[in-house]
Structure formats: structure tokens, C-alpha cells
Amino acid sequence: MNNSKKFVFILIIAFMGVLVKCFAQADENIHEYIQTPGLIDLRTDFSDGAHTLEYLIKLDKKRGIDVLFINDHDRKVLEYGIRPFQNILKKRVEESSINKGGPENYLNMIDAASQKYPNLILIPGAESAPFYYWRGSYFKKNLTVCDWERHLLIFGLEEPKDYKELPILHNGYSTKYILSSIPIASFLFLALLIVGLYMIKWKGIIRYSGIAISVFALLLVINNHPLKSSPYDQYHGPQEISPYQLLIDYVNSRGGMVFWNHPETKSGRGKLGPIFRDTPPYPQVLKESKNYSGFAALYGDFITITEPGNIWDKVLMEYCSGRRANPVWGISTADFHREGGAGEKLGNYPTFFLVRSKTKKDILDALKKGRMYACRGDADSPRLILEDFSISDSKSSQKVVMGEEIFSKGYPSINIRISTTDSEKGNSITVRLVRSGNLLETFSAETPLSINFEDDFFEPGKKIYYRLDAIDKKGRKLVSNPIFVQFQP
């Protein structure tokens, strides 16, 4: 072999070596992720939780959780007034919250705990009910507060100002909504005030009438002041999705994320002291709102929206067809207020994040991009672990995980591996694989479970997704986030 041929041969070998190394690295990318358990939706005694943050941390250390999301209430107020002076002649009941106790104090509390426990990741946030409205009458003894428990979870807001300026009812004064908060009637009230002040110049009954008119008009002007924290109020009935979309857009503009909490809860109805409360399940908000990050897919209620073909799948299909800008992710939420409250323990509803490193930044990145799965189980017992849910392309070396997208030129190959934290064997488990809203396959086996399934679906130019859920005989459950497949010509 002459020198030129040797040189060409060496180049070919070197090039092939680089390709093999790149393919190997691409295949190993999935194994670089660390599964990190976190608990979302925890309340402390800064709002209506029973325990201090210090107590939660000590309890958490026994359960082996690495990340705690603290979601105290941003502002918890009910206010009812007598018309036409409902903003003056009113009764206000306010409970402890972030904005009542001071967002500076709230964030400092979490920051101090983070420094004291550097191995634990603490992420501040809030639970928000940005709107409610009244139905019925206090005098008829049927006064009802509606949608007061339609909740959103907020993550990623790090500045006190971000909490103080939340566009929710009763959150202080703001000049932001002056134009939208001034009713046309306000100009009539001002005109009436001017007339009353003019009449005071006269004598006798006209003067007294002018005083009365001026006082009445002035009260109306004060009652309808425009310096409100929200362009909405609680006296004009339901406002559809608008108050909630306003909050979602605000949080997004501040670099945060919003997740709908417990959309199918059955606990939003009943008595509340002398009044009634009525918050029916609200799964429809997943379709009505946009640009939110996700929703609670597992929590302490019976859930249907994650069933194949239900609302979650409809929203994901909107994303695949280009009618929605972002996908929607599922998480577990604890609604934790007290250890043993409602029979629940700290750690019954973990969310497992796939991260490169155990840092706050990586956890928030995984939350934003859907690299996580939701779990349910007993905090003091072994948990189900989704060791692998990935998709590879039969014609390339690509391999992606939850929240990611693969550009496929061949049939998708789905890899599933499920075990338990104590490596339990012989535990019966049922796994459902969903493709774009349709139940594709059901697998029944025992742990540890390993599945390699090649789907024979291929449609050039189409975007689809796969997701799965699993439940075992002990009632432990997990719900994955979707993996998207974009078929190439």
C-alpha cells in the first residue's frame, strides 16, 4: 500500500471513530440524567400551614426528598360590601399570606433555610386564587363565594416586587389598571359632585340639598376608585378565563411558570362559617387558558383528565397541530398543610426530575421543559421508579426522554423500564402506552419491568407524542410526561 492510500485509509478510520464516539455519546445522554425527587405545593405557617419550614425540612430528611417547593398563599382575602358603597361599607376577612406577612420576610425565610441546609434545594413560589365572585345575599342567608378555590401554582418568582404586584383581587393599590377600572358612571358621579358643590353656595334647603348631594357623590367617587390591583371585582359575576389568563401572562412576563392546581377537586363546596363556598371542578381551564406550563396530574383526588383521549391529550394534540404555542406538562402536587392531615403524609406525591446536576437552576429547567414524571404512593414505603422512558429512531442513533422531541426517519422504538426503590420483585404492575390520545398498548407484568416496543406508525411531516402511566397492585402510580416525535420525509 503506497503512502497516499495509507493516508486515505487512516482518514477513513479516524472519521469512523469520531462518528462512533458521537453516536455513543448521543446514546449515553439519557444516562447522564439524575433522577431527583421533589415535593410541590407545600404550605408553611407563613400562611395556612400547620408547621414551620424548619419542621418540614426535618420531616423531609427522613423521607429522602431532595427538593421542596414552598407554595404559601400569595393573598388570602374575602371581602363583601353593601351596595352602592360596597368598597366602603364592607366586611373584610384576611388570613395569613405572603403579601400580608411581607414577601421580603417570606423570601428571606426560605433563603436562610437554604443556607442552613445546603444539600436541600428550596424553591419559593405561591398558590394563587386570583379571582372569586359573590352569589346570593347575606340577608337572605344564601351568600355564596364562587371559584375562591380555583387555584394556580406559581414558580420562579424571586423578587418581593413580583409578589406585591400580582394582578389578583385585594393586593394593594396599583396605577396599572386605571383606565380599565374607571366605569363610565364615575364621570356621572364627578358631575354630581360638581353640582352639589355649586348648590352649597345657595341658602336654605338648596344649600342643605347640595351638602347631601356632595357627600353622596364623594362617597360614590371614593367607592369607585381606580387604584386597584386587578381590573376585575367580585360583584359582577364570573369573568370566564380572563382573570386567570391575566395572572398567567404576568408571571410569564416576570420569568416564572404557572401550573393549574387540583383541577378536578371535589373539596371546593360546602359551608364556610356563615356563608357557602362553591368551587366546582374546573378541568376545562386547561383548554380555555394558554401559555401556562402545566397542571397537577396526580394529587389526592380521583383524576380523569389524564385518561387517554381526555382533556390533557386534546391540549397536547393542539400543540402537535400548531394551534398551541407550548406543550402542557403534568406534575404531582401535595396540597400539604399538616402531617397526617386528610390521611396524607409529607412525601406521598413526589415529582421526579431528570437533571444533569442537583441544582436549583437545573430543577427549574426540568420543570419548564417537562423532564419529569409524577408519582403517588406511601411516603414511608418503597416507590415506583420510572428508570427509563425514552424513544429512539430505528434509522439513527437519536434517543430522547420526557419533554424532548425526536426527528425520526424510521419507526419509533419505545424503551420502558420500571422498578421500585427497594428492588422489589414479583410486584404486579399494569402499564398503558398512549400515542397521541389513543391507548396504543397495555402491558401487564411484574417488577422489575423492561419493555422494548417498536411502533409501526410512520407518517412523514406529522408530529405525534407518546406518554405512559403505570399502576401496581398496591395502588402506587406514576404518570409520565410526553415525548414528541416529528417524522421526517
N, C-alpha and C positions, 0 to 999 in steps of 0.2 A: 504494500500500500504506500503510494507516494505521499509526500508531505501535504499537498492540497487536499487529498482525500481524507487524510488523518484529521486535518483541521476542521473539515466539514463534519466528520463523524463526531468529533469532540463537541462541536457546537450543538449538534442534534441531541446528544446525550445530556448536555447541560440544560438545554431548553426543556427537554422532557422532565429533567429533575426539578426544575422550577415549577412546571405545571403540576407535577405530583405533590410537591410541597404545598402549593396554593390550594389544591383540592383537599389535601389532608387538613390544612388549616381551616378551610371552609366547613369541612365535616366536623371538626372539633369545636367550632364556635359555640354550638349548643351546649357542650360540656363545660364551657367556661363560665356559664351562668351559675350563680349560687342561689339556692332556694332559701329565702329569708322570710320567716313568718311574721306577720304584723296584725295588730288588732285595731280596727277602725270604729269610730263612733263611741268614744268613752267620755263620760261626764265626770267632773270632779266637784268638790264642794264650792268651787268658784261660781257654779250656777246651781243646778238642782241635783247634783250627785251627792251620794252619802259619804264618800271617802275623800281624803286628801290625795293629792298627786303622789306624795311620798308613800302612802299606804298602797296605792295602785302599783307603784313600782316594786315594792317589796313583795306584793302578791304575784306580780308578773314574773319575778325572778324564779319563783317556784314552778312556774308553768313553762319556762323556757322560750318566751317570746322576745324577739329582737327589736321590734318596732311598735311604738304606741302612738296612735293618732288621737289627740285630745280635741274633742268637739263639744265644748261647752256652748250653751245658748248665746247667740250674739246679743239679743234683746228679747226679753220675755214680758210683754205688757198686754193687758186688756184694758180698754177704755170705752166707756159708754156714757153718752150725754143726752140731755133733754133738748129737743129741737124747739126753737130755731137757734138756740145757743149751745149746741152740743159740744163745742170746744171750750166752753166757759163753765156751764153748769154740768159738770161731769164727775164720774167716779173713775178713778184710775187705780188699778192693782198691778204692781210691778214686782216681779221676783228677781232673785239674784241672777246676774248675767255678766258677760264680758264687758259690755258697754256701761252697765251700772257700776260694776266694780272697777272699771278702768282698764282699757286694753293694754296700757303700759304695764300695769300690775300683772295682768294675765300673761303677757309675753315674757315678762321678767321671771315669773314663777317657773315657766317651762324652761327658759334659758338657764336658770340657776340649777334646776334638776338635771339638765343635760350636762352641765359642767361637773356636777357631783357624781353622775353615773355615765362616764364617757363611753362605756360599752353598749349603752342602750340608746337607740335613736328615738327621740321625741319630736313629733311634728305637730305644731299648733294648727288649729282650724276652728270651725264653728258649725253648729247646727242652726239653721235659719228657717223661720216661718215668716216670709216677707209680707204676707197679706192675710187678712181674715175679714169677714163681714157679718153684720148682725141680721137676724131674722126674728120676727115676733116682737113682743113688747114686755118690758119689765112689769108694767101694771097689769097685764093680762096673765102674768106668771108663765109665759112661754118664751121668754127671751133666750135665744139660741145663738151661740157663736159658731160660725161655719168656717170650715177649712183652716182652723187655727193650728191643726196638727199635720198640715201638708208641708213636709219638711224637705229641705235641701241640705246637703253636707258641703262645706266649703273647705278647701285645702290650699295651701301655698301662699296665704297672705301673712306677711312677716312684719308689717308696719302698723303701729297703732292707728294711724290715719286711715288705713284701709278699712278698719272695723268701724271707726267713727262715722265714715261717710257711706256706709252700706245703705242702699236705697230700699229701706224697709220701713214699715209703719212705726211711728213714735221714736225715731232715732235722732232726736235733737232738731236743730234748725239748719236749713240749707237754702242757699240762693239759687241752686241749680234748676229747680222746677218752678220758678216764679211765674213764668209765662203760662205754663200749663196748669198751674194751681190757682190762677185768678179766674173765678167764674164771671160770666157776663153780669150777673146780679150785683157783683161788687161795685160796678160803676153806678148802679141804681142806688146802692147804699151810700156812696160818696155824694151823689146828687141830693139824696135825702138829708144827709148831714149838713150840706151847704144851705139847704132850705131852712133846716132847723136853726142853724146859727144866724141866718138872716132874720128869722121871726123873733129871736131873742131881743132884737133892737126895739121891737114894739112894746106896748104896755098891756097890762091886764091879761085876759085869757089867752091872747095871741102869744104873749111872751112865755106864759107857762106851757102852752102847747109846743112852742119852739124848743123849750128846755127838754120836754119829754121826747120830742122827735129827735133831737140831737143826741140824747143819751141812748135812745133805742138804736139809732143809726150807727153811733160809735161802737156799741156792743156788737152790731152785725159786722162792722168792718174788722174789729178785733177777732171775732169768731171765725172770719174767713181769711185770716192772714195767710199769705202765700209762702212763708218761710218754712216749708215742710221738707221732711227727709224723703218723702215719696210723693209722686203726683197722684196717688190714689188715697182713698179713705175707706173707712169701714161702714159707711152709711149708704152706699149706693149699689149694694148687691154685688154679685160675682162679676169679676172683670176678666173672665176666661184665663188665658195663659199669660197675659201681658205683664202683671206684676212679677211673675216668676222669671220671665224672659229678661226683664229689666235687670234683675239681680244676676242672672247668668252672664249677661253681657258685661255688667260692671266688674264681676270677678275676673272674667277673661281679660278685660282691659288692664287689670292690675297684675296679670301674670299668674292667676290662680286657676283652680279647677273646681267644678261643681258636679256633684253626683246626687241624683234623686234618692231619697232615703225611704225605706219600707213602703213602696207604692201600693201594696195590697194589704196593708194592716187592717185588722178588724177592731182595733182598740181605740179608734177615734170617735166613738159615740158613747154617750152616757151623761150623767149628771156632773156638774162642776159647781159645787156649793149651791147657791140659789138659782143658777141658770143651767141650761143644757149646752152640750157641745155636740157638733155634728161634722165630722170629717170622714166621709165615705172613702173607700179605696179609690185610688187615683192612678191606675196603670196607664190611662190614656195620655197622661202628660208626656210619656216617652215619645209618642208620635207628634204631639202638639208643639213641643218645645224643640229648640235646635241649639247646636254648639255647646251642649253640656258634655261632660266627659263620660258619664256612665250612670249606673244605678245599683241599688242593693239587690243582688241576685240570690243571696241567702241571708236569712235572718229568722227571728223567732215567730214566723207565721207560715201558713200554707201558701205556697207560691205557684202561680200558673203561667206567668208571663215568660218564663224560661222554657216552657214546653215547646216542642217542635212546632213551628208554624205560627206561634203566638206573637205578641207584640214585639219582643226583642228581635225575633227573626225578621219581622216586617221592617223594622228600623234598619237592620243590617242590610237587607236587600235594597232599601233605598240608597244606602251608601254604595253598594256594589253597582247600582244602575246610574250613579252620578247625581241622584236627586237629594243627597245629603252630603255635606262637606266632610264630615268626620264620622268614623265608626263610634259605637257606643260600647263601653266595657262594663263587665259585671264584677262586683266585689262582695265580700261578706261584711255585714255591719252588726255591731253588738247591741246597740241601744243600751249600753251598760250604765246603770245608775248605782247599783248596790250588789255586792257579792251575795248570791243566793236569791236576789230579787227576781220574782216570776220564775223561780226554779232554775235560773241561769247562773253560770259561773264566768269569771273572767277567763277568756280563752276558748269559749265554746264555738266561736265563729271567727277563726283566723282567715286571713288572706295571705297567700304565699306569693312573694315577689321574686322574679327572676332578675338578678342583678349581677353586674361584673364585680362589684365590691360593696361591702356593707357600709354605705354612706347615705346620709340624708338625701343628697343630690341624686344618687342612683335609684333610691326608693321612689322619689317623686317622678323621676324619668320613667320608671317601670309603670307607675300608676297612670301616667299620662299616655303611655304608648301601649298599654294593655298587656304587658308581660307579667301576668299574674293569674291565679285561679282562686276561686272561693271554696271554702270548706265549712263543714258543720260536723260537730262531734263533741264528746265529753272532754273537757279541758284536762281532766286527771287520768284519761285513758289514751291509749295509742291512737294516732290519727292516720287517715288515708293520705298517701303521698303520691302525687302525680309525677313520677320520676321522669317521664318523657312523654310529651305530646308534640310531635314535630312532623313536618311534611318535607319530603324530598322529591326531586324530579327524576323520573326514570331515565332521562336522557342527559342529565348533567349532575354535577356534584353539589348543587344547591341544597341547603337544608335550613328551614326556618322554624321558629317556635311561635307561641301565642302572641298575638298582637302584630306579627310581622306578615310580610307578603312575599310570595314566591312567583317569579315569572317563569312559567312552565312551558316546555315544548313537548312534554310527554304526559303519560298518565301519572297522577299524584300518588305517591306512596306514603301512607299514613302510619306513623310509628306511635304506639301507645305502651306505656309501662307503668303499672300501678302497684304499690306495695303499702305497707304500714310502717309506722315509726319503730315498732318493735320487731319487724321482720316476721310478723305472724304468717303462718302457712295454713292453707285449708279454709280460709275465710271466703265464703261465697259472696260474689260481687257481680252486679249487672252494669254493663257499660253501654251507653247509647251514643252512637256516632251520627251527628246531624250534618247534612250537606245542604246549605242554602235553604234552611227552613224545613227540609224534609228528613224524616228519620231514614237514614241510609242503612244502618246495620245495628243489631243488638247482639252483644257478646255476653255470655254468662260463663263465668269461670271462677277459679279460686286464686287468692293471692299467694305469692306474687304473680301478677298477671302481665304477660307480654304479648302484644299483638302487632303484626306487620300486615297491613291491609292495602292492597293496590286497587284503587278505584279505576274503573274502565271508562270514566267520563272524560271527554275532551271536546271542547268547543272553542276553536280559535277566536280570539278577541273578547271572550266573555270573562267576567270576574265572578268568582264564587267564593265560598268560605266553608270551612269545616269547624265544628266545635263538638264538645262531648260533655256528658255528665255521667256520674257513676254513683251507685248507692250499694251498700252492703247489708247483710242480714242484721247488723247491729244498728242500722239507721244512720250510719256515718255517710256523708255525702260530699261530693265535690262537683264543681261546675267550672269548666274551662272557659277561657276567652277564645274568640275565633282566630283562625289562621286563614289568610286570604290567598287565593290562587288566581293569578292573571294568566290566562292561556295565550301563548304566542302563536303566530302563524307557523 
